[in-house]
Amino acid sequence: MTKLTFGALMILTVTAAAPAAMAQDVAAGKSSFNKCLACHAIGEGAKNKVGPELNGLNGRKSGSAPDYNYSDANKNSGITWDEATFKEYIKDPKAKIPGTKMAFAGIKNENEINNLWSYVSQFDKDGKIKQ
């Protein structure tokens, strides 16, 4: 009975800790997004800047943010943004989409990339945080 109780306690502990770990990832991703703020906006009321607003990025076709003047390379890339594509792109944008206007060297740290995706992907197309 002691092993069963210990096992149940471990499951409850892991389950309770999971949302906290995810929140830390999102918080770290928000901090990492500061590198993006000069060119991109996200969240309610976000507007295009030097780069397009990033609301609803997950599932969005590259080159499709309304009223943003994309490079032909972005418009014709055939990319639909998802986690894997974003993570590959953010490491070296010019390698993933040659001819992109994005003048950013990229992020190489895997943990930072994961955190950034956690932050960016939480916003729906209207800039609201998905529930």
C-alpha positions as CSV (number, residue, x, y, z in Angstrom):
1,M,0.0,0.0,0.0
2,T,2.9,2.3,0.7
3,K,4.2,2.0,-2.8
4,L,0.8,2.8,-4.2
5,T,0.5,5.9,-2.1
6,F,4.0,7.0,-3.0
7,G,3.2,6.4,-6.7
8,A,0.0,8.4,-6.5
9,L,1.8,11.2,-4.7
10,M,4.5,11.4,-7.4
11,I,1.8,11.6,-10.2
12,L,0.1,14.4,-8.4
13,T,3.3,16.2,-7.8
14,V,4.4,16.0,-11.5
15,T,0.9,17.0,-12.7
16,A,0.9,20.0,-10.4
17,A,4.3,21.1,-11.5
18,A,3.7,20.9,-15.2
19,P,1.7,24.1,-15.5
20,A,4.4,25.9,-13.5
21,A,7.1,24.7,-15.8
22,M,5.1,25.8,-18.9
23,A,4.5,29.2,-17.3
24,Q,8.2,29.5,-16.8
25,D,8.8,28.7,-20.5
26,V,6.2,31.3,-21.6
27,A,7.7,33.9,-19.2
28,A,11.2,33.2,-20.5
29,G,9.9,33.4,-24.1
30,K,8.3,36.8,-23.4
31,S,11.7,37.9,-22.2
32,S,13.4,36.5,-25.3
33,F,10.7,38.3,-27.5
34,N,12.3,41.5,-26.4
35,K,14.9,40.8,-29.2
36,C,12.0,40.8,-31.6
37,L,10.2,43.9,-30.4
38,A,12.1,46.4,-32.5
39,C,10.5,44.9,-35.7
40,H,7.5,42.8,-34.6
41,A,4.5,43.2,-32.4
42,I,2.2,40.6,-30.8
43,G,-0.8,40.6,-28.6
44,E,-4.0,42.7,-28.7
45,G,-3.7,45.8,-30.8
46,A,-0.5,44.6,-32.5
47,K,0.3,46.3,-35.7
48,N,2.9,45.7,-38.4
49,K,6.2,47.4,-37.9
50,V,9.4,46.9,-39.9
51,G,8.3,43.2,-39.7
52,P,4.7,41.8,-39.7
53,E,2.7,41.4,-36.5
54,L,2.9,37.8,-35.3
55,N,-0.5,37.1,-33.9
56,G,-1.9,33.7,-34.9
57,L,1.5,32.6,-36.3
58,N,0.9,28.9,-35.7
59,G,-0.9,27.7,-38.9
60,R,-0.5,31.0,-40.8
61,K,0.9,30.9,-44.3
62,S,4.2,32.9,-44.7
63,G,3.6,36.2,-46.4
64,S,0.0,36.5,-45.4
65,A,-0.2,39.1,-42.5
66,P,-2.7,41.7,-43.8
67,D,-1.2,45.1,-45.0
68,Y,2.4,44.0,-44.7
69,N,4.8,44.4,-47.6
70,Y,6.5,41.0,-47.7
71,S,9.5,40.1,-49.9
72,D,8.8,37.9,-52.8
73,A,10.9,35.2,-51.0
74,N,8.5,35.2,-48.1
75,K,5.3,35.3,-50.2
76,N,6.5,32.5,-52.4
77,S,8.2,30.3,-49.7
78,G,5.2,27.9,-49.5
79,I,5.7,27.8,-45.7
80,T,2.9,27.4,-43.3
81,W,4.2,28.3,-39.8
82,D,4.2,25.6,-37.2
83,E,6.5,24.7,-34.3
84,A,9.1,22.8,-36.3
85,T,9.3,25.4,-39.1
86,F,9.5,28.3,-36.7
87,K,12.3,26.6,-34.7
88,E,14.3,25.9,-37.9
89,Y,13.6,29.5,-39.2
90,I,14.6,31.4,-36.1
91,K,18.0,29.7,-36.0
92,D,19.0,31.3,-39.3
93,P,16.2,33.2,-41.1
94,K,18.2,33.9,-44.3
95,A,19.1,30.2,-44.6
96,K,15.5,29.1,-44.3
97,I,14.1,31.8,-46.6
98,P,16.9,33.1,-48.9
99,G,15.9,36.6,-49.9
100,T,13.9,37.4,-46.8
101,K,14.0,41.0,-45.6
102,M,14.4,39.8,-42.1
103,A,17.8,41.2,-40.9
104,F,18.2,39.0,-37.8
105,A,21.1,36.7,-37.2
106,G,19.0,34.2,-35.4
107,I,18.8,32.4,-32.1
108,K,21.0,29.4,-31.7
109,N,20.1,28.3,-28.1
110,E,17.6,25.5,-28.2
111,N,16.1,26.3,-24.8
112,E,15.6,29.9,-25.8
113,I,14.0,28.9,-29.1
114,N,11.6,26.5,-27.3
115,N,10.7,29.3,-24.8
116,L,10.1,31.8,-27.6
117,W,7.8,29.4,-29.4
118,S,5.9,28.8,-26.2
119,Y,5.3,32.6,-26.0
120,V,4.6,33.4,-29.6
121,S,2.3,30.4,-30.2
122,Q,0.0,31.2,-27.3
123,F,-1.6,34.1,-29.3
124,D,-4.5,33.6,-31.6
125,K,-5.1,35.7,-34.7
126,D,-6.8,38.5,-32.7
127,G,-3.9,38.7,-30.2
128,K,-5.7,37.1,-27.4
129,I,-4.1,34.3,-25.4
130,K,-5.6,31.0,-26.3
131,Q,-7.3,29.2,-23.5
